[in-house]
Structures are given as structure tokens and as C-alpha cells.
Amino acid sequence: MNILLCSATGYDLFLNILFILAIFLLPALLWSIFVSIKVKLTFNKFNKINSKKGLPAYMVARQILDSEGLNDIQIGRCSGSLSDHYNPRTKTVFLSDTVYDSTAIAAIGVAAHEVGHAIQHAHNYAPVKIRGILVPILNISSKLLLPAIIINILLTIFLPVNSNIPMIIYYVLLGVYALNVVFTFVTLPCEFNASGRAKDILEDMGFLEEDEVQSVSKVLRSAAMTYVAAFVISLLQMARILLIILSSRKRK
């Protein structure tokens, strides 16, 4: 660690950051790509297997909502694949074209998962409330990310190595990444809890049999890993920027 934080020149600092990227960030990015591919493959596999009860996903979602007394929440349709989501502002569970009227095991699992988010909001699930507070803040801070990166690159190229001005940009980047780390961390319990609710409800209400619930579990588990990957990458990005700042201070 002392080697990483003690750079005598801008070139040494550059090599240190590349070292960090190669050892930590690059494998995390490759893992994230692998996880994304696995989600699609797992979903496609079980989306070809129809449930034994034969109920379409939108009907399953409707019955679950009604059983929870959430009659005011609507079921909507959205374009795309795996674009399913719950919008708390309009109180609508949106199901994608590949899910909405499908009777496949995977589609029913995804629909139940999104209903799980609706139930979380109705029960004031704490992580969901925290996540909701962070969304507008993150939307504002994320708009600073690309300009900060571009300005940092330009300043680094055209200003002397010992200039302090680019460090201002690094502090902005650190703040943005720190917020993203908190947001992705809070998202984890939201996703895992929604998946847990979905599996329990599907089995308790008899929409799927035990072996089918196990298949749904594989679909939802692979989907949840994308959020874990997002958190890890955000954490490494923040650590990378923090190392740059610490290295700069060490040179002074």
C-alpha cells in the first residue's frame, strides 16, 4: 500500500492507478459483463418452460396485489426485455413485452418480484424509503460525472503536473462515486427482499409448485447478482479516486 501512495512523479501516479485498475477494477468489470450475460441466459432458459398452472404473469401479479389489499396499484405494459419495474409515483407495476402475458416460469417470477417492490413501498420498507430519498440527489450528482471526467482529462493534459486545479475535479468525482456507493448498497436489500417475497408468495398462494419455485429462485438470484456487481464496481471506482487524492497529498 505504501508503494501505491508514494508516487514521486505524475508518471508514477499514472502507473499506480493503472495497477489498481488491472488488479481490481478490470476483473470486476469482466465479472459484471459475465453476470449480465448469465441473467439473460438464465431468463431465456426458464422463459421457455410454461408453468403447470398456466396463468399469465400479469394475472399472477394482479392476484398477488389484490391479496395484499393493494387494489389501487395498476398493472401496465412496457416495451423491451427485462425492463420490468415498479413506479411508486404512478403506483404501477410495469411488465415488459416478454413477461406481461407469458405463462413461463421466469416471467411469473419477474412479475412477482416487481410486485414485491410494490409491497415494500406499501409497508414502508426502510431501505426503499432511503433509496427513494437518494434518487433525486443521485440524479443531480450523476449529471456532474461526465463533465467532471472531461474537464479532468483536459486539465491533466494541458496544465503542469504539479497543478492543484485538477484535484478539485477529483473531489467532485469522489463525491459522486460515494453517493453511488451508498445508493447501490441500499439497493441490495431492496432487491433481495423483493425476490424473497416473490418466492414465498408464489409458493404460498399456489401459483407455482416447489420445483418451479426453485427455477424462479435461479432466475432471481442471477438478476440480484447484477446489483452486487454494480455495488462492487462503484466501490472500486470510489477507491480509485480516493487513491489519486491520497497520492497527490503524499507528493506535497
Phi, psi and omega in degrees: 000323179297325178297320182291329186263358183242083179251127185276335182228167177297327180294318178298319178299318180299317179295321178299316181294320177298324178297315178297317180298316183294321186278323186247306190287316182299313176300325179294320178294318178296320177297320179298319178296317179299316180298317180298318179295318181297322178301312182295317180295317180294317179298313181298324180298309184273354176275359176259357181251113181284146178290154183291330180283333175076018179278137177291154186301319183295326180288322176298315179299318181296317182292324178294315179300316181295324180292336178268003181075020182259057183290341182277351180273130184266161173250121180242171181241139177229155183282165176096183179238134183057033176259014182298141180195165175247129178255106183291336181290321179261359183051055182226130172269114180265125178248136184287169181301326182280353183245317194317297184251020179279145177257011183288154180301314183297318181297317179296321178297317179295316179299316180294325178297315180293325174296326176302322177294321178297320178295321178302313180296319181294328181264008180055046177301123190306310180301326178293320179295317178296317179299320179296324178292323184284335185304306181296327179293317180292324178300321179288313183293326182293335177291340179276346188296304183296313177301321180295320179295315181296314180297320179298318179297315181295316180293322180295325181285316191263345179258159178300154183300324184274010179289143181268348186299316180300335182296333176300319180294322179297324178293324175296314179299319180298317179297317180295314180293325178297317177297321180293324177297314179298317182296312181292329178292316180292331180294329184303306179296330178298314183288315181294323179293318179297321178293318178298316178299317183300312181297316180296315182293317182299323179280317183295323182272357174078018179287327179229152175273171189303316181292329179287324177296324177296323177292319177299321180301321178295320180295311183290326178294318179293324178293321180296329181293338177293327178285326175296317179298319179297320178295314181298316180295319178298319180296318179292323177297316178296318179297322179298314179293321179297321177296322178298314181296315180295321178296320178296318178295325182294329181287339185281000000 
